Amino acid sequence: MYYLGFTYEGVYNIPIATRQWYIERTTKELNRTSEQGNTQTKALHGNTPDVREMQGRIRTQVPSRLRRFT
């Protein structure tokens, strides 16, 4: 129930049939997105300079909060 934003008490108070429906629905949505091959992730394996450049996500300047003054 983490993905739905419920607290432990909220989940505990939901009727069992409704709780099962929420779990099945969430599982179905997660499986559907994984089958579609969602390529828009922020994972490190797709975060190389050449991949960012091909996707048009390259920065011409470093953001000010990341600049080092030595």
N, C-alpha and C positions, 0 to 999 in steps of 0.2 A: 504494500500500500504506500510505499515511499514515493512512487512516481505520481500518486494522486494527491499528495499533500495532506494525508490524514495523520492524526496523532494516534498514539496507542489506545487511548481511551475512546476516541472516535471510532476506530475499527472494532474495538471490543463491543461497543454498543450497537453496531449495525447488525441487522438480522443475517443469519448464516447464508441464506439463499442470495441476498443482495451482495454480501461479501464475496461469495463465489463468482457471481456475475462480474463484479469489478475486477477480480483477479484474472478471469478468463479473457475479459475484454482488453486488459492491459497486456497480457501475454500475446494476444492476437495482434495488437498494434505494434508491439516490439518485434515480433516475427515478421510482420509485413514490411516494416522499415528496413530490417536487415536483409530481406529478400530483394528489395529494390536496389540494394547496393549503394547505400547512402555514402557519397564520396565527400560530402561537406563536413569533414571532421576537423578537429584541431589537434589530432594526434601527431606525435613527433615524426612518425615515419613518412608523413607527407609534407613535412615542413622543411624541405631543403631549398636552397636559393633558386635552383633551376626549376623546381616544381612551382614555387611561388611566382616566378617570372612568367611561366606559361599560363598560369591562372590569372594573371593581371593583378596580383597582390603584392607587388614589389614596392618597397619604399625608396624614394629618392633621398630622403634625409632621415636620420635617426630621430625619434621623438625626444623632446627636451628632457623628459624625466629619465631617459636611458643614457644620456650623454655623460661621458666621464671627463672630468676636468683634472688633469694631472700636471 
